């Protein structure tokens, strides 16, 4: 029998509880990484406090009499599946952002691309460059569906591009 926080359980249940706690820990830390990357002070402070508080539970459970190899296997598997699952879940609930894509395209493909963007009602600005064979586009993507279409079309026409997320509000 194992005891954690005053609760006695068999090794099987202990492994299940440890695995669930470890998955929660991985999900919280994945969310923490994303939130802290966005540099939102209040959200970062809250998620940091929650993850460190929850990590204390993991430390206590790891220091138990559970064999080290079991702890390692559970930790590795929960990180492998937990990070992927957390990222997938966060993508599903992520609100759309405005994206600005700067692209350079050969003149011979420009009209085709303009027609496709016009048909899909994608906002863009076209600029002539000093190089007569190239056009520069500033494309605005309002959601993930538009972003996917834009990327597919730019790749299809061999455009060079970079993407910036517009998240600063004046």
C-alpha positions as CSV (number, residue, x, y, z in Angstrom):
1,X,0.0,0.0,0.0
2,X,1.1,3.5,-0.8
3,X,0.1,6.7,1.0
4,X,0.0,10.1,-0.5
5,X,-1.4,13.1,1.3
6,X,-3.0,10.8,3.9
7,X,-4.7,8.6,1.3
8,X,-3.8,4.9,1.1
9,X,-3.9,3.1,-2.2
10,X,-2.5,0.2,-4.1
11,X,0.5,0.6,-6.4
12,X,-1.8,0.3,-9.4
13,X,-4.0,3.2,-8.3
14,X,-0.9,5.2,-7.2
15,X,0.5,4.8,-10.8
16,X,-2.8,5.9,-12.2
17,X,-3.0,9.0,-9.9
18,X,0.7,9.8,-10.6
19,X,0.2,9.5,-14.4
20,X,-2.9,11.8,-14.3
21,X,-1.1,14.3,-12.1
22,X,1.9,14.2,-14.4
23,X,-0.3,14.8,-17.5
24,X,-1.9,17.8,-15.7
25,X,1.6,19.1,-14.8
26,X,2.8,18.8,-18.5
27,X,-0.4,20.5,-19.7
28,X,0.0,23.4,-17.2
29,X,3.7,23.8,-18.1
30,X,2.9,23.8,-21.8
31,X,0.3,26.5,-21.3
32,X,2.7,28.4,-19.1
33,X,5.3,28.5,-21.9
34,X,2.8,29.9,-24.4
35,X,1.3,32.4,-22.0
36,X,4.7,33.7,-20.8
37,X,5.8,34.0,-24.4
38,X,3.0,36.4,-25.0
39,X,4.4,38.6,-22.2
40,X,1.1,39.2,-20.5
41,X,2.2,40.1,-16.9
42,X,-0.9,39.1,-14.9
43,X,-1.6,35.9,-16.8
44,X,2.1,35.0,-16.6
45,X,2.2,35.5,-12.8
46,X,-1.0,33.4,-12.3
47,X,0.1,30.5,-14.5
48,X,3.6,30.6,-12.9
49,X,2.1,30.4,-9.4
50,X,-0.3,27.6,-10.4
51,X,2.4,25.5,-12.1
52,X,4.9,25.8,-9.3
53,X,2.2,25.0,-6.8
54,X,1.1,21.9,-8.7
55,X,4.7,20.9,-9.2
56,X,5.0,20.5,-5.4
57,X,2.5,17.6,-5.7
58,X,4.7,16.0,-8.4
59,X,7.8,16.3,-6.3
60,X,6.1,14.7,-3.3
61,X,4.8,11.9,-5.5
62,X,8.2,11.4,-7.2
63,X,9.9,11.1,-3.9
64,X,7.6,8.2,-2.9
65,X,8.6,4.6,-2.9
66,X,7.7,4.2,-6.5
67,X,10.5,2.5,-8.4
68,X,12.7,5.0,-10.3
69,X,12.2,3.2,-13.7
70,X,8.4,3.5,-13.4
71,X,8.7,7.2,-12.6
72,X,11.0,7.8,-15.6
73,X,8.8,5.9,-18.0
74,X,5.6,7.7,-16.8
75,X,7.4,11.1,-17.0
76,X,8.7,10.5,-20.5
77,X,5.4,9.2,-21.8
78,X,3.3,12.0,-20.2
79,X,5.7,14.6,-21.7
80,X,5.6,13.0,-25.1
81,X,1.8,12.8,-25.3
82,X,1.0,15.6,-22.9
83,X,2.9,18.3,-24.8
84,X,1.5,17.2,-28.1
85,X,-2.1,17.0,-26.7
86,X,-1.8,20.3,-24.9
87,X,-0.6,22.1,-28.0
88,X,-3.4,20.5,-30.1
89,X,-6.0,21.5,-27.5
90,X,-4.6,25.1,-27.2
91,X,-4.7,25.4,-31.0
92,X,-8.4,24.4,-31.0
93,X,-9.3,27.2,-28.5
94,X,-6.8,29.8,-29.7
95,X,-8.6,33.0,-30.9
96,X,-7.7,34.2,-34.3
97,X,-5.1,37.0,-34.6
98,X,-4.4,39.4,-37.4
99,X,-1.4,38.2,-39.4
100,X,0.7,40.3,-41.8
101,X,2.6,38.4,-44.4
102,X,5.2,40.1,-46.5
103,X,5.9,38.2,-49.8
104,X,7.9,38.6,-52.9
105,X,6.7,36.9,-56.0
106,X,7.8,36.7,-59.7
107,X,6.0,38.9,-62.1
108,X,4.9,35.9,-64.2
109,X,2.8,34.6,-61.3
110,X,1.5,37.9,-59.8
111,X,-1.8,38.1,-61.8
112,X,-2.7,34.5,-61.0
113,X,-2.1,35.1,-57.3
114,X,-4.0,38.4,-57.3
115,X,-7.0,36.6,-58.9
116,X,-7.0,33.8,-56.3
117,X,-6.7,36.3,-53.4
118,X,-9.5,38.5,-54.9
119,X,-11.7,35.4,-55.3
120,X,-11.1,34.4,-51.7
121,X,-11.6,38.0,-50.5
122,X,-8.1,38.1,-48.9
123,X,-6.8,41.6,-48.3
124,X,-3.5,42.5,-49.8
125,X,-1.4,45.4,-51.1
126,X,0.8,45.0,-54.1
127,X,4.0,47.1,-54.5
128,X,6.3,47.4,-57.5
129,X,9.9,46.8,-56.7
130,X,13.0,48.3,-58.3
131,X,13.5,44.8,-59.7
132,X,11.2,44.7,-62.7
133,X,10.6,41.0,-62.4
134,X,9.4,41.0,-58.8
135,X,6.4,42.2,-56.9
136,X,6.1,42.7,-53.1
137,X,2.8,41.9,-51.4
138,X,1.6,42.8,-48.0
139,X,-1.1,40.3,-47.2
140,X,-3.5,40.4,-44.2
141,X,-4.9,37.2,-42.8
142,X,-7.8,37.5,-40.3
143,X,-8.1,33.8,-39.3
144,X,-6.5,30.4,-39.6
145,X,-8.5,29.4,-42.7
146,X,-7.2,32.4,-44.6
147,X,-3.7,31.8,-43.3
148,X,-3.8,28.2,-44.6
149,X,-5.0,29.3,-48.0
150,X,-2.4,32.1,-48.2
151,X,0.5,29.7,-47.3
152,X,-0.7,27.1,-49.9
153,X,-0.8,29.7,-52.6
154,X,2.5,31.4,-51.8
155,X,4.2,28.0,-51.7
156,X,2.6,26.9,-54.9
157,X,3.9,30.0,-56.7
158,X,7.3,29.8,-55.1
159,X,7.0,33.1,-53.2
160,X,9.5,34.1,-50.5
161,X,7.6,35.3,-47.5
162,X,7.7,36.1,-43.8
163,X,4.9,36.3,-41.3
164,X,4.3,38.6,-38.4
165,X,1.5,38.5,-35.8
166,X,-0.2,41.8,-35.2
167,X,-0.8,41.8,-31.5
168,X,0.2,45.3,-30.4
169,X,-2.8,47.6,-29.7
170,X,-2.2,51.3,-29.6
